[in-house]
């Protein structure tokens, strides 16, 4: 499948995300327009107040009425006297007001006038804008009417202009500007979203390419720890952990398959070699006993040959026994054990066997409970510490017991000559040995058996070496506290 098909789920997810984001932005835009319209409606009463308009209209009407009354009164006011009689009756006053069209005298600002002491009150001009009729004083607003009218008209025109401008220009312009801002914001956010999605798309392509490279071509591929600094870093770290676990399981499976093949070969070899060994040994002894000759030199040669043949037969028998042991490795019998007493026992035995070496246990743990076969784990520790003791004349050997989150780590450390690199890569292979000479030449099965035992315990056996320091590390899984039940406390 192509990479595009591999990530179609990603494309669908991105499309949905873009659609949802666009819908949210559009809804936000519509909501903003609605809120803006509500704001305009809230501001409109301030800009367009009917009371203000009615007040201005009323003011204009008043000024127009006063102006009209001024024009009506002007001919009468220019006369020196318009009433001859000394006494003015109410009917005469009413007639006068009707004559000058002043039946509604409120427009003239008529006020009550205090009567004079004279019994013969008469109508007279108090000033150019006041007319006294009997006990009434009529105020006629002459001056400033034109200016007041012009000012009121200007105010009215300005108010109408503001109202019209708000309705026809400011409001729509505000909406347009707001819409343009939102469109620009949408474009910027959309562009940023596209760039961000493209960036993540490239990163996901890279990660998927790494997955394909690891699964199809290079099982050793790992992401670098500094390639990302966000959630991709977590994905890559988890992938590296998973790949390490898969690689460890793959190596474990391959090793167990090899071990199975080696065990099958060992079983056949043990069967094929063991059968003729006893007849060979018996026939050699029989030939020596049956020789009747008196030639001492020949007799001596026969005895020497007998000794050599018997030694080699015994060596082959030991080899066959090793093959048989290797071919029939016992299955672990698991039980809950504390590693600390077990390690102390191995240190005591090995210290007695190799007194020239300093062998000690180093741990800060009070208890190290594991689900193990104690006999097999003791065999592993004994074999590795014995190899370290036999590799040098005098050295320091330390069994260090530590723990991490999930494992107990047993490290057998020595300061001997170290293991050469060409040997280090094959050290756990069956039938590979460096002990070709000595009293007990090796068969190359000890470390292979040790690794098989540790793998059967779901653990791991690793080795690191350089001149002056060799470390065999055994990782054994911790016992689940829940498996202990009440004993865990």
Secondary structure, 3 states (H helix, E strand, C coil): CCHHHHCHHHHHHHHHHHHHHHHHHHHHHHHHHHHHHHHHHHHHHHHCCHHHHHHHHHHHHHHHHHHHHHHHHHHHHHCCCCCCCCCCCHHHHHHHHHHCCCCCHHHHCCEECCCCCCCCCCCEEEECCEEEECCEEEECCCCCHHHHHHHHHHHHHHHHHHHHHHHHHHHHHHHHHHHHHHHHHHHHHHHHHHHHHHHHHHHHHHHHHHHHHHHHCCCCCCCCCCCCCCHHHHHHHHHHHHHHHHHHHHHHHHHHHHHHHHHHHHHHHHHHHHHHHHHHHHHHHHHHHHCCCCCHHHHHHHHHHHHHHHHHHHHHHHHHHHHHHHHCCCCCCCEEEEHHHHHHHHHHHHHHHCCCCEEEEEECCCCCEEEECHHHHHHHHHHHHHHHHHCCCCCEEEEEEEECCCEEEEEEEECCCCCCHHHHCCCCCCCCCCCCCCCCCCCCCHHHHHHHHHHHCCCEEEEEEECCEEEEEEEEECCCHHHHHHHHC
